Amino acid sequence: MIRMYDIIQKKKEGKALTTEEINAMIDGFTKGEIPNEQMSAFAMAVYFKGMTLEETSALTIAMVHSGDTIDLSGIDGFKVDKHSTGGVGDKTSFILMSIVASLGIKVPKMSGRGLGHTGGTLDKAEAIPGVRIELELDEFQRIVTDTGACLAGQTGELAPADKKLYALRDVTATVDNISLIAASIMSKKIASGADGIVLDVKTGSGAFMKSFEDSLALAQAMVAIGQANGRKMASLITDMNVPTGYSIGNALEIIEVIEVLNGAGPTDLRDLCLELAANMVHLATDTAIEACREQVQTQLESGAAFEKFVEIIAAQGGDVRYLHDVSLFAEAGIKHEIIAPTTGYIAHMNAEGCGLASCMLGAGRQTMDDVIDYRAGIVLKSKTGDFVHAGDVLAIFHTNKADSIASAEELFLKSFEFTTLKADVPPLIYARVTTDSVDILK
Ligand code: URA
């Protein structure tokens, strides 16, 4: 009989576990036969000793088998998904799904809620009045079939072992381990049933992986696991030292999405979306990546992607008047200007600090029971590389929680470093990783 004590001991000694041991552990943990303290000890042993790709892959598949898998065969054609490892101001999913679906490619997009300092696509979607994201599988499939895309929370119980393990990792400081993150994300993605997956692995101060080397290792592990399980895979490694775009917070981010879909909006957000969308089209059609880049740009510039966005949101019950007239979105009662304390270039801004400050203003949850204020968040006026004068407005806080402003402001300002010398802006996209290549773009 396989004993959990022996599994922990073996991992503590840095030895590789067998697939049989990993299966027994996940099965016992899912059934509640292995207690949280042993599973937490296992996570900590992995944190210090790591896992091989074979072990990570076995852990992924064991977690897939712990719950439901979604059968998307009711939707014709190749189905492509995108997953980001989590960032601040990351609202790309709305833009990508609209661009890619406008080309006739199916995008069944299952997303999550905000986690820690990072925002969640589902929370952002619900900032549009009327939008329904809790859908039964048949309605989800019908909307994808009719419009080309749909954005929903997980249907069924996908990878429940991951859900339980993630909750333990969250409170035992064992989230930021490459094998555990790779198995966690890929178990949910494999269970979700898409044929192709484009990963956006974030790197930098606002990401789980702070260094490029760790982000590359994470991307390579996830691409290998997906490919070994019959999925077409590609991953970009993209910057999360600087928040994406200028808006952080749910309704504020949706307004920025609409700007980009209407041909305006921040260049970093637009360029990131175009590159991710091109990779999705490439996986779905095998067209050369350069031609895909041209196709997705045309869809954005022609307005076809915006029209598709309106169609998808309408199919999900959203009030599309808000998409045509963003002044309809309710605004927070308090707008508080954050003033630059010094003159100089912004050398660095800690995206995690910006995300946490936005959560404190009401845009995110600090406990699972908190209710999100869709109007709350931060609109940045300057970002890394910009020159500011002391007294300039650095950002505007939007909130209805007057008592949160002072501590959010302190945290936010601590996130900035100023310099008198011209500061470098981090690259937007560092690398593209596929099964047989790593193209370093930085
Ligand atoms: N997102 C996940 O789903 N899992 C992780 O472990 C980290 C980020």
Residues whose N, C-alpha, C, O or C-beta is under 5 A from the ligand:
A	BS01	URA	T85 V175 L180 I181 S184 I185
